[in-house]
Amino acid sequence: MDLIDVTSARHLGGHRLWLRFEDGVEGEVDLSRSLRGPVFEPLRDPAFFAKFFIDLGTVNWPNGADFAQQALYRRVKAAARTRTGEAKPRRRSSRARRGARAV
């Protein structure tokens, strides 16, 4: 997947952002469940989370935390599919992917 840069962002409260990408895709993403690990610890505070900025095509924070633009793009696209009722591709179970059969 090519890198599609974030061109603008707006804080919507809590841990939610509205993002626009260079290809015109835009939408909301809730990052509250992604704030795990030491680098994301400060972002759990909504006041600190709101201090984001865009640099090198993605969302960054003063402590060095960032999210890959590909991951943000996928989330925005998935949220748009959910809102429009568009079907998501079905995932095969890990057993089906391995071709394993229960004995």
MOPAC internal coordinates of N, CA, C and O (Angstrom, degrees):
PM7 1SCF
backbone

  N    0.0000 0     0.00 0     0.00 0    0    0    0
  C    1.4513 1     0.00 0     0.00 0    1    0    0
  C    1.5211 1   108.62 1     0.00 0    2    1    0
  O    1.2310 1   120.86 1   -49.81 1    3    2    1
  N    1.3150 1   115.95 1   130.19 1    3    2    1
  C    1.4599 1   119.91 1   175.93 1    5    3    2
  C    1.5212 1   110.02 1   -68.69 1    6    5    3
  O    1.2310 1   120.92 1   -26.51 1    7    6    5
  N    1.3165 1   115.84 1   153.49 1    7    6    5
  C    1.4596 1   120.11 1   176.11 1    9    7    6
  C    1.5145 1   109.05 1   -75.40 1   10    9    7
  O    1.2310 1   120.72 1   -54.21 1   11   10    9
  N    1.3075 1   116.22 1   125.79 1   11   10    9
  C    1.4601 1   122.34 1   176.74 1   13   11   10
  C    1.5192 1   105.85 1  -115.25 1   14   13   11
  O    1.2310 1   120.97 1   -68.70 1   15   14   13
  N    1.3284 1   115.75 1   111.30 1   15   14   13
  C    1.4604 1   121.34 1  -172.33 1   17   15   14
  C    1.5241 1   113.72 1   -71.66 1   18   17   15
  O    1.2310 1   121.49 1   -33.54 1   19   18   17
  N    1.3261 1   114.75 1   146.46 1   19   18   17
  C    1.4592 1   122.42 1   168.68 1   21   19   18
  C    1.5258 1   105.86 1   -74.70 1   22   21   19
  O    1.2310 1   120.13 1   -51.80 1   23   22   21
  N    1.3223 1   117.35 1   128.20 1   23   22   21
  C    1.4658 1   120.41 1  -179.89 1   25   23   22
  C    1.5202 1   112.58 1  -106.41 1   26   25   23
  O    1.2310 1   120.04 1   155.37 1   27   26   25
  N    1.3315 1   117.52 1   -24.63 1   27   26   25
  C    1.4628 1   119.91 1   174.73 1   29   27   26
  C    1.5192 1   109.32 1  -154.36 1   30   29   27
  O    1.2310 1   121.54 1   -24.05 1   31   30   29
  N    1.3160 1   114.66 1   155.95 1   31   30   29
  C    1.4662 1   120.77 1  -177.70 1   33   31   30
  C    1.5206 1   108.97 1  -150.79 1   34   33   31
  O    1.2310 1   121.84 1   -29.12 1   35   34   33
  N    1.3195 1   114.08 1   150.88 1   35   34   33
  C    1.4633 1   120.30 1   178.66 1   37   35   34
  C    1.5233 1   107.87 1  -141.21 1   38   37   35
  O    1.2310 1   120.86 1   -42.35 1   39   38   37
  N    1.3273 1   115.96 1   137.65 1   39   38   37
  C    1.4703 1   121.17 1   178.35 1   41   39   38
  C    1.5257 1   107.98 1   -79.80 1   42   41   39
  O    1.2310 1   120.60 1   -49.33 1   43   42   41
  N    1.3245 1   116.47 1   130.67 1   43   42   41
  C    1.4634 1   121.49 1  -178.59 1   45   43   42
  C    1.5229 1   112.53 1  -106.09 1   46   45   43
  O    1.2310 1   120.79 1  -176.35 1   47   46   45
  N    1.3114 1   116.10 1     3.65 1   47   46   45
  C    1.4609 1   120.38 1  -177.95 1   49   47   46
  C    1.5151 1   110.33 1   107.44 1   50   49   47
  O    1.2310 1   121.34 1   -27.03 1   51   50   49
  N    1.3125 1   115.04 1   152.97 1   51   50   49
  C    1.4654 1   119.38 1  -178.87 1   53   51   50
  C    1.5124 1   110.71 1    57.54 1   54   53   51
  O    1.2310 1   120.94 1    55.38 1   55   54   53
  N    1.3103 1   115.80 1  -124.62 1   55   54   53
  C    1.4654 1   122.05 1  -179.44 1   57   55   54
  C    1.5328 1   110.91 1  -117.30 1   58   57   55
  O    1.2310 1   121.30 1  -149.50 1   59   58   57
  N    1.3301 1   115.11 1    30.50 1   59   58   57
  C    1.4606 1   121.20 1  -179.17 1   61   59   58
  C    1.5226 1   110.62 1  -106.55 1   62   61   59
  O    1.2310 1   121.47 1   -40.77 1   63   62   61
  N    1.3283 1   114.79 1   139.23 1   63   62   61
  C    1.4624 1   121.88 1   176.74 1   65   63   62
  C    1.5201 1   109.39 1  -128.18 1   66   65   63
  O    1.2310 1   120.69 1   -33.88 1   67   66   65
  N    1.3082 1   116.28 1   146.12 1   67   66   65
  C    1.4560 1   122.39 1   166.75 1   69   67   66
  C    1.5183 1   105.61 1  -100.32 1   70   69   67
  O    1.2310 1   120.10 1   -50.18 1   71   70   69
  N    1.3313 1   117.41 1   129.82 1   71   70   69
  C    1.4625 1   122.18 1  -175.99 1   73   71   70
  C    1.5220 1   110.31 1  -125.35 1   74   73   71
  O    1.2310 1   120.81 1   -34.20 1   75   74   73
  N    1.3281 1   116.06 1   145.80 1   75   74   73
  C    1.4656 1   122.29 1   170.01 1   77   75   74
  C    1.5218 1   106.82 1  -123.19 1   78   77   75
  O    1.2310 1   121.26 1   -43.47 1   79   78   77
  N    1.3358 1   115.19 1   136.53 1   79   78   77
  C    1.4573 1   121.65 1   179.94 1   81   79   78
  C    1.5203 1   110.07 1  -107.60 1   82   81   79
  O    1.2310 1   120.99 1   -17.78 1   83   82   81
  N    1.3254 1   115.72 1   162.22 1   83   82   81
  C    1.4558 1   121.07 1  -174.16 1   85   83   82
  C    1.5237 1   114.09 1   -61.85 1   86   85   83
  O    1.2310 1   119.75 1   160.62 1   87   86   85
  N    1.3304 1   118.08 1   -19.38 1   87   86   85
  C    1.4637 1   119.80 1   178.25 1   89   87   86
  C    1.5324 1   112.23 1   -91.61 1   90   89   87
  O    1.2310 1   120.29 1  -174.42 1   91   90   89
  N    1.3458 1   117.05 1     5.58 1   91   90   89
  C    1.4581 1   121.51 1   177.90 1   93   91   90
  C    1.5099 1   114.86 1    96.04 1   94   93   91
  O    1.2310 1   119.65 1   168.11 1   95   94   93
  N    1.3187 1   118.27 1   -11.89 1   95   94   93
  C    1.4674 1   120.72 1   176.77 1   97   95   94
  C    1.5189 1   107.74 1   -64.92 1   98   97   95
  O    1.2310 1   121.07 1   -44.43 1   99   98   97
  N    1.3166 1   115.57 1   135.57 1   99   98   97
  C    1.4620 1   120.04 1   178.44 1  101   99   98
  C    1.5082 1   109.88 1  -146.39 1  102  101   99
  O    1.2310 1   121.02 1   -23.78 1  103  102  101
  N    1.3209 1   115.65 1   156.22 1  103  102  101
  C    1.4473 1   119.84 1   178.39 1  105  103  102
  C    1.5136 1   111.95 1   165.93 1  106  105  103
  O    1.2310 1   121.99 1     3.77 1  107  106  105
  N    1.3096 1   113.80 1  -176.23 1  107  106  105
  C    1.4564 1   122.54 1  -174.70 1  109  107  106
  C    1.5161 1   111.10 1  -100.75 1  110  109  107
  O    1.2310 1   121.39 1   -34.35 1  111  110  109
  N    1.3278 1   114.96 1   145.65 1  111  110  109
  C    1.4619 1   120.91 1   175.67 1  113  111  110
  C    1.5285 1   107.99 1  -137.43 1  114  113  111
  O    1.2310 1   120.72 1   -43.84 1  115  114  113
  N    1.3188 1   116.23 1   136.16 1  115  114  113
  C    1.4658 1   122.53 1   176.85 1  117  115  114
  C    1.5267 1   106.77 1  -106.07 1  118  117  115
  O    1.2310 1   120.67 1   -64.60 1  119  118  117
  N    1.3142 1   116.33 1   115.40 1  119  118  117
  C    1.4678 1   121.16 1  -176.11 1  121  119  118
  C    1.5275 1   112.71 1   -98.48 1  122  121  119
  O    1.2310 1   119.77 1  -172.90 1  123  122  121
  N    1.3188 1   118.04 1     7.10 1  123  122  121
  C    1.4652 1   120.88 1  -174.43 1  125  123  122
  C    1.5280 1   113.25 1   -56.20 1  126  125  123
  O    1.2310 1   119.59 1   144.47 1  127  126  125
  N    1.3174 1   118.39 1   -35.53 1  127  126  125
  C    1.4711 1   120.62 1  -178.22 1  129  127  126
  C    1.5244 1   112.56 1   -84.80 1  130  129  127
  O    1.2310 1   120.19 1   177.38 1  131  130  129
  N    1.3118 1   117.23 1    -2.62 1  131  130  129
  C    1.4709 1   120.93 1  -178.24 1  133  131  130
  C    1.5209 1   112.96 1  -103.55 1  134  133  131
  O    1.2310 1   120.19 1  -176.73 1  135  134  133
  N    1.3092 1   117.23 1     3.27 1  135  134  133
  C    1.4668 1   120.89 1  -174.93 1  137  135  134
  C    1.5216 1   110.86 1   -91.95 1  138  137  135
  O    1.2310 1   121.17 1  -115.67 1  139  138  137
  N    1.3292 1   115.37 1    64.33 1  139  138  137
  C    1.4699 1   121.68 1   179.30 1  141  139  138
  C    1.5150 1   108.78 1  -113.10 1  142  141  139
  O    1.2310 1   121.07 1   -30.83 1  143  142  141
  N    1.3049 1   115.55 1   149.17 1  143  142  141
  C    1.4572 1   121.29 1   178.00 1  145  143  142
  C    1.5135 1   112.02 1    95.34 1  146  145  143
  O    1.2310 1   120.62 1   -18.18 1  147  146  145
  N    1.3256 1   116.41 1   161.82 1  147  146  145
  C    1.4647 1   121.94 1  -173.54 1  149  147  146
  C    1.5281 1   114.47 1   -59.48 1  150  149  147
  O    1.2310 1   119.47 1   140.58 1  151  150  149
  N    1.3325 1   118.62 1   -39.42 1  151  150  149
  C    1.4650 1   119.26 1  -176.48 1  153  151  150
  C    1.5310 1   111.10 1   -68.31 1  154  153  151
  O    1.2310 1   120.03 1   152.87 1  155  154  153
  N    1.3402 1   117.55 1   -27.13 1  155  154  153
  C    1.4616 1   120.84 1  -179.03 1  157  155  154
  C    1.5269 1   113.38 1   -92.87 1  158  157  155
  O    1.2310 1   120.04 1   171.73 1  159  158  157
  N    1.3246 1   117.53 1    -8.27 1  159  158  157
  C    1.4702 1   121.80 1  -179.49 1  161  159  158
  C    1.5365 1   112.30 1   -50.43 1  162  161  159
  O    1.2310 1   118.78 1   129.54 1  163  162  161
  N    1.3452 1   119.94 1   -50.46 1  163  162  161
  C    1.4704 1   119.52 1  -179.46 1  165  163  162
  C    1.5317 1   113.55 1   -61.79 1  166  165  163
  O    1.2310 1   119.97 1   153.33 1  167  166  165
  N    1.3337 1   117.67 1   -26.67 1  167  166  165
  C    1.4630 1   121.49 1  -178.29 1  169  167  166
  C    1.5206 1   112.66 1   -72.51 1  170  169  167
  O    1.2310 1   120.34 1   166.37 1  171  170  169
  N    1.3196 1   116.96 1   -13.63 1  171  170  169
  C    1.4665 1   120.01 1   177.07 1  173  171  170
  C    1.5193 1   111.16 1   -65.57 1  174  173  171
  O    1.2310 1   120.48 1   156.22 1  175  174  173
  N    1.3356 1   116.69 1   -23.78 1  175  174  173
  C    1.4665 1   121.76 1   174.34 1  177  175  174
  C    1.5316 1   107.21 1   -80.01 1  178  177  175
  O    1.2310 1   119.59 1   -65.66 1  179  178  177
  N    1.3414 1   118.38 1   114.34 1  179  178  177
  C    1.4633 1   120.38 1  -177.25 1  181  179  178
  C    1.5337 1   113.90 1   -55.81 1  182  181  179
  O    1.2310 1   119.82 1   149.20 1  183  182  181
  N    1.3225 1   117.95 1   -30.80 1  183  182  181
  C    1.4702 1   120.04 1   178.53 1  185  183  182
  C    1.5293 1   110.48 1   -66.49 1  186  185  183
  O    1.2310 1   120.22 1   139.39 1  187  186  185
  N    1.3298 1   117.18 1   -40.61 1  187  186  185
  C    1.4667 1   120.04 1   177.16 1  189  187  186
  C    1.5283 1   110.26 1   -72.08 1  190  189  187
  O    1.2310 1   120.52 1   140.18 1  191  190  189
  N    1.3253 1   116.61 1   -39.82 1  191  190  189
  C    1.4606 1   120.87 1   178.93 1  193  191  190
  C    1.5345 1   110.61 1   -55.21 1  194  193  191
  O    1.2310 1   120.66 1   142.28 1  195  194  193
  N    1.3241 1   116.35 1   -37.72 1  195  194  193
  C    1.4730 1   121.90 1  -178.11 1  197  195  194
  C    1.5251 1   113.06 1   -68.79 1  198  197  195
  O    1.2310 1   119.55 1   171.49 1  199  198  197
  N    1.3220 1   118.47 1    -8.51 1  199  198  197
  C    1.4710 1   121.85 1  -178.23 1  201  199  198
  C    1.5363 1   112.61 1   -88.13 1  202  201  199
  O    1.2310 1   119.95 1  -160.02 1  203  202  201
  N    1.3171 1   117.70 1    19.98 1  203  202  201
  C    1.4640 1   121.45 1  -178.37 1  205  203  202
  C    1.5299 1   110.93 1   -65.99 1  206  205  203
  O    1.2310 1   121.53 1   -18.06 1  207  206  205
  N    1.3138 1   114.69 1   161.94 1  207  206  205
  C    1.4704 1   121.99 1   173.55 1  209  207  206
  C    1.5201 1   107.62 1  -149.21 1  210  209  207
  O    1.2310 1   120.66 1   -17.58 1  211  210  209
  N    1.3140 1   116.34 1   162.42 1  211  210  209
  C    1.4604 1   120.96 1   178.92 1  213  211  210
  C    1.5213 1   108.50 1  -100.03 1  214  213  211
  O    1.2310 1   121.06 1   -51.57 1  215  214  213
  N    1.3233 1   115.57 1   128.43 1  215  214  213
  C    1.4573 1   121.79 1   176.74 1  217  215  214
  C    1.5275 1   107.82 1  -148.39 1  218  217  215
  O    1.2310 1   120.36 1   -42.00 1  219  218  217
  N    1.2999 1   116.91 1   138.00 1  219  218  217
  C    1.4684 1   122.76 1   179.66 1  221  219  218
  C    1.5304 1   112.42 1    53.26 1  222  221  219
  O    1.2310 1   120.91 1  -144.50 1  223  222  221
  N    1.3283 1   115.87 1    35.50 1  223  222  221
  C    1.4526 1   120.96 1   173.05 1  225  223  222
  C    1.5006 1   116.98 1    82.47 1  226  225  223
  O    1.2310 1   119.93 1  -170.83 1  227  226  225
  N    1.3350 1   117.73 1     9.17 1  227  226  225
  C    1.4620 1   118.86 1   178.15 1  229  227  226
  C    1.5230 1   110.84 1  -144.92 1  230  229  227
  O    1.2310 1   121.30 1    -4.03 1  231  230  229
  N    1.3140 1   115.13 1   175.97 1  231  230  229
  C    1.4577 1   122.44 1  -178.61 1  233  231  230
  C    1.5282 1   108.70 1   -86.04 1  234  233  231
  O    1.2310 1   120.84 1   -48.35 1  235  234  233
  N    1.3234 1   115.99 1   131.65 1  235  234  233
  C    1.4711 1   123.03 1  -178.15 1  237  235  234
  C    1.5244 1   109.71 1  -131.10 1  238  237  235
  O    1.2310 1   120.74 1   -17.61 1  239  238  237
  N    1.3253 1   116.20 1   162.39 1  239  238  237
  C    1.4605 1   122.52 1   175.93 1  241  239  238
  C    1.5178 1   109.30 1  -127.79 1  242  241  239
  O    1.2310 1   120.59 1   -21.17 1  243  242  241
  N    1.3444 1   116.48 1   158.83 1  243  242  241
  C    1.4688 1   120.69 1  -176.55 1  245  243  242
  C    1.5293 1   114.99 1   -57.13 1  246  245  243
  O    1.2310 1   119.54 1   155.97 1  247  246  245
  N    1.3296 1   118.47 1   -24.03 1  247  246  245
  C    1.4686 1   120.36 1  -179.14 1  249  247  246
  C    1.5323 1   112.37 1   -85.70 1  250  249  247
  O    1.2310 1   119.82 1  -177.53 1  251  250  249
  N    1.3305 1   117.95 1     2.47 1  251  250  249
  C    1.4604 1   121.18 1   179.14 1  253  251  250
  C    1.5199 1   114.42 1    98.15 1  254  253  251
  O    1.2310 1   119.87 1   174.72 1  255  254  253
  N    1.3195 1   117.86 1    -5.28 1  255  254  253
  C    1.4709 1   120.82 1   178.16 1  257  255  254
  C    1.5239 1   109.44 1   -69.96 1  258  257  255
  O    1.2310 1   121.42 1   -33.38 1  259  258  257
  N    1.3250 1   114.89 1   146.62 1  259  258  257
  C    1.4603 1   120.36 1   174.11 1  261  259  258
  C    1.5186 1   108.69 1  -157.24 1  262  261  259
  O    1.2310 1   121.00 1    -9.95 1  263  262  261
  N    1.3253 1   115.70 1   170.05 1  263  262  261
  C    1.4562 1   122.34 1   174.96 1  265  263  262
  C    1.5161 1   107.56 1  -123.73 1  266  265  263
  O    1.2310 1   120.18 1   -40.18 1  267  266  265
  N    1.3071 1   117.27 1   139.82 1  267  266  265
  C    1.4588 1   121.46 1   177.53 1  269  267  266
  C    1.5254 1   109.07 1   -62.46 1  270  269  267
  O    1.2310 1   120.96 1   -45.17 1  271  270  269
  N    1.3252 1   115.76 1   134.83 1  271  270  269
  C    1.4558 1   118.70 1  -177.49 1  273  271  270
  C    1.5287 1   111.97 1   -62.49 1  274  273  271
  O    1.2310 1   119.64 1   149.01 1  275  274  273
  N    1.3423 1   118.30 1   -30.99 1  275  274  273
  C    1.4602 1   119.96 1   177.96 1  277  275  274
  C    1.5275 1   111.00 1   -61.97 1  278  277  275
  O    1.2310 1   120.61 1   138.60 1  279  278  277
  N    1.3269 1   116.45 1   -41.40 1  279  278  277
  C    1.4667 1   120.57 1   179.87 1  281  279  278
  C    1.5244 1   110.54 1   -66.34 1  282  281  279
  O    1.2310 1   120.32 1   137.94 1  283  282  281
  N    1.3195 1   117.00 1   -42.06 1  283  282  281
  C    1.4613 1   120.10 1   178.30 1  285  283  282
  C    1.5226 1   110.62 1   -64.20 1  286  285  283
  O    1.2310 1   120.63 1   137.81 1  287  286  285
  N    1.3186 1   116.40 1   -42.19 1  287  286  285
  C    1.4600 1   121.61 1   179.97 1  289  287  286
  C    1.5297 1   110.57 1   -60.73 1  290  289  287
  O    1.2310 1   120.56 1   133.21 1  291  290  289
  N    1.3370 1   116.53 1   -46.79 1  291  290  289
  C    1.4683 1   120.32 1   178.56 1  293  291  290
  C    1.5215 1   111.41 1   -59.72 1  294  293  291
  O    1.2310 1   120.62 1   138.90 1  295  294  293
  N    1.3223 1   116.42 1   -41.10 1  295  294  293
  C    1.4693 1   120.03 1  -179.69 1  297  295  294
  C    1.5277 1   111.81 1   -65.15 1  298  297  295
  O    1.2310 1   120.62 1   136.61 1  299  298  297
  N    1.3233 1   116.42 1   -43.39 1  299  298  297
  C    1.4670 1   119.82 1   179.22 1  301  299  298
  C    1.5267 1   109.86 1   -63.54 1  302  301  299
  O    1.2310 1   120.40 1   135.99 1  303  302  301
  N    1.3317 1   116.85 1   -44.01 1  303  302  301
  C    1.4680 1   120.36 1   179.32 1  305  303  302
  C    1.5365 1   110.58 1   -63.81 1  306  305  303
  O    1.2310 1   119.97 1   138.09 1  307  306  305
  N    1.3303 1   117.67 1   -41.91 1  307  306  305
  C    1.4613 1   121.07 1   179.41 1  309  307  306
  C    1.5301 1   110.85 1   -63.99 1  310  309  307
  O    1.2310 1   120.30 1   138.48 1  311  310  309
  N    1.3226 1   117.04 1   -41.52 1  311  310  309
  C    1.4685 1   120.82 1   178.57 1  313  311  310
  C    1.5230 1   110.14 1   -63.41 1  314  313  311
  O    1.2310 1   120.04 1   141.78 1  315  314  313
  N    1.3189 1   117.52 1   -38.22 1  315  314  313
  C    1.4615 1   121.20 1   178.65 1  317  315  314
  C    1.5312 1   110.04 1   -65.27 1  318  317  315
  O    1.2310 1   119.82 1   138.46 1  319  318  317
  N    1.3339 1   117.95 1   -41.54 1  319  318  317
  C    1.4665 1   121.30 1   177.85 1  321  319  318
  C    1.5177 1   110.61 1   -62.10 1  322  321  319
  O    1.2310 1   120.67 1   139.34 1  323  322  321
  N    1.3307 1   116.32 1   -40.66 1  323  322  321
  C    1.4568 1   120.85 1  -179.59 1  325  323  322
  C    1.5288 1   110.33 1   -64.18 1  326  325  323
  O    1.2310 1   120.57 1   136.44 1  327  326  325
  N    1.3389 1   116.51 1   -43.56 1  327  326  325
  C    1.4688 1   120.34 1  -179.73 1  329  327  326
  C    1.5171 1   112.06 1   -65.66 1  330  329  327
  O    1.2310 1   119.71 1   143.33 1  331  330  329
  N    1.3212 1   118.16 1   -36.67 1  331  330  329
  C    1.4597 1   120.96 1  -177.40 1  333  331  330
  C    1.5184 1   112.53 1   -87.19 1  334  333  331
  O    1.2310 1   120.21 1   174.06 1  335  334  333
  N    1.3348 1   117.20 1    -5.94 1  335  334  333
  C    1.4492 1   120.56 1   179.74 1  337  335  334
  C    1.5145 1   113.65 1    79.33 1  338  337  335
  O    1.2310 1   120.47 1  -170.36 1  339  338  337
  N    1.3246 1   116.71 1     9.64 1  339  338  337
  C    1.4655 1   120.80 1   178.49 1  341  339  338
  C    1.5212 1   108.88 1   -66.03 1  342  341  339
  O    1.2310 1   120.53 1   -42.31 1  343  342  341
  N    1.2900 1   116.58 1   137.69 1  343  342  341
  C    1.4693 1   121.00 1  -177.69 1  345  343  342
  C    1.5201 1   110.86 1   -68.69 1  346  345  343
  O    1.2310 1   121.37 1   -40.21 1  347  346  345
  N    1.3166 1   114.98 1   139.79 1  347  346  345
  C    1.4634 1   120.79 1   174.01 1  349  347  346
  C    1.5130 1   108.42 1   -88.44 1  350  349  347
  O    1.2310 1   120.22 1   -31.02 1  351  350  349
  N    1.3270 1   117.18 1   148.98 1  351  350  349
  C    1.4613 1   118.38 1   175.48 1  353  351  350
  C    1.5256 1   109.76 1   -63.13 1  354  353  351
  O    1.2310 1   120.22 1   -39.23 1  355  354  353
  N    1.2973 1   117.19 1   140.77 1  355  354  353
  C    1.4531 1   120.71 1   178.96 1  357  355  354
  C    1.5171 1   109.65 1   -79.27 1  358  357  355
  O    1.2310 1   121.23 1   -39.04 1  359  358  357
  N    1.3181 1   115.24 1   140.96 1  359  358  357
  C    1.4659 1   120.33 1   177.06 1  361  359  358
  C    1.5113 1   108.43 1   -96.34 1  362  361  359
  O    1.2310 1   121.44 1   -42.18 1  363  362  361
  N    1.2909 1   114.85 1   137.82 1  363  362  361
  C    1.4614 1   119.33 1   174.64 1  365  363  362
  C    1.5113 1   108.55 1   -77.49 1  366  365  363
  O    1.2310 1   120.84 1   -31.58 1  367  366  365
  N    1.3061 1   116.00 1   148.42 1  367  366  365
  C    1.4580 1   119.44 1   178.07 1  369  367  366
  C    1.5214 1   109.32 1   -66.94 1  370  369  367
  O    1.2310 1   120.76 1   -21.01 1  371  370  369
  N    1.3110 1   116.15 1   158.99 1  371  370  369
  C    1.4665 1   119.76 1   179.18 1  373  371  370
  C    1.5277 1   110.30 1   -61.75 1  374  373  371
  O    1.2310 1   119.69 1   146.86 1  375  374  373
  N    1.3108 1   118.20 1   -33.14 1  375  374  373
  C    1.4585 1   121.25 1   178.57 1  377  375  374
  C    1.5317 1   109.56 1   -65.12 1  378  377  375
  O    1.2310 1   120.20 1   136.99 1  379  378  377
  N    1.3275 1   117.22 1   -43.01 1  379  378  377
  C    1.4717 1   120.29 1   179.37 1  381  379  378
  C    1.5249 1   110.85 1   -66.49 1  382  381  379
  O    1.2310 1   120.09 1   142.11 1  383  382  381
  N    1.3335 1   117.43 1   -37.89 1  383  382  381
  C    1.4681 1   120.51 1   179.14 1  385  383  382
  C    1.5222 1   110.70 1   -64.02 1  386  385  383
  O    1.2310 1   120.15 1   142.52 1  387  386  385
  N    1.3160 1   117.32 1   -37.48 1  387  386  385
  C    1.4594 1   121.10 1  -179.00 1  389  387  386
  C    1.5206 1   112.00 1   -82.44 1  390  389  387
  O    1.2310 1   120.99 1   165.40 1  391  390  389
  N    1.3205 1   115.72 1   -14.60 1  391  390  389
  C    1.4478 1   118.62 1  -177.04 1  393  391  390
  C    1.5216 1   111.59 1    75.18 1  394  393  391
  O    1.2310 1   120.41 1  -166.04 1  395  394  393
  N    1.3404 1   116.82 1    13.96 1  395  394  393
  C    1.4716 1   120.71 1  -177.34 1  397  395  394
  C    1.5162 1   109.94 1   -77.11 1  398  397  395
  O    1.2310 1   121.94 1   -24.18 1  399  398  397
  N    1.2810 1   113.88 1   155.82 1  399  398  397
  C    1.4476 1   120.59 1   179.91 1  401  399  398
  C    1.5257 1   107.97 1  -132.78 1  402  401  399
  O    1.2310 1   121.32 1   -48.09 1  403  402  401
  N    1.3305 1   115.08 1   131.91 1  403  402  401
  C    1.4666 1   118.44 1   179.62 1  405  403  402
  C    1.5177 1   109.72 1   -66.15 1  406  405  403
  O    1.2310 1   120.95 1   -39.27 1  407  406  405
  N    1.3104 1   115.79 1   140.73 1  407  406  405
  C    1.4681 1   120.52 1  -179.08 1  409  407  406
  C    1.5010 1   109.34 1  -111.01 1  410  409  407
  O    1.2310 1   120.10 1   180.00 1  411  410  409

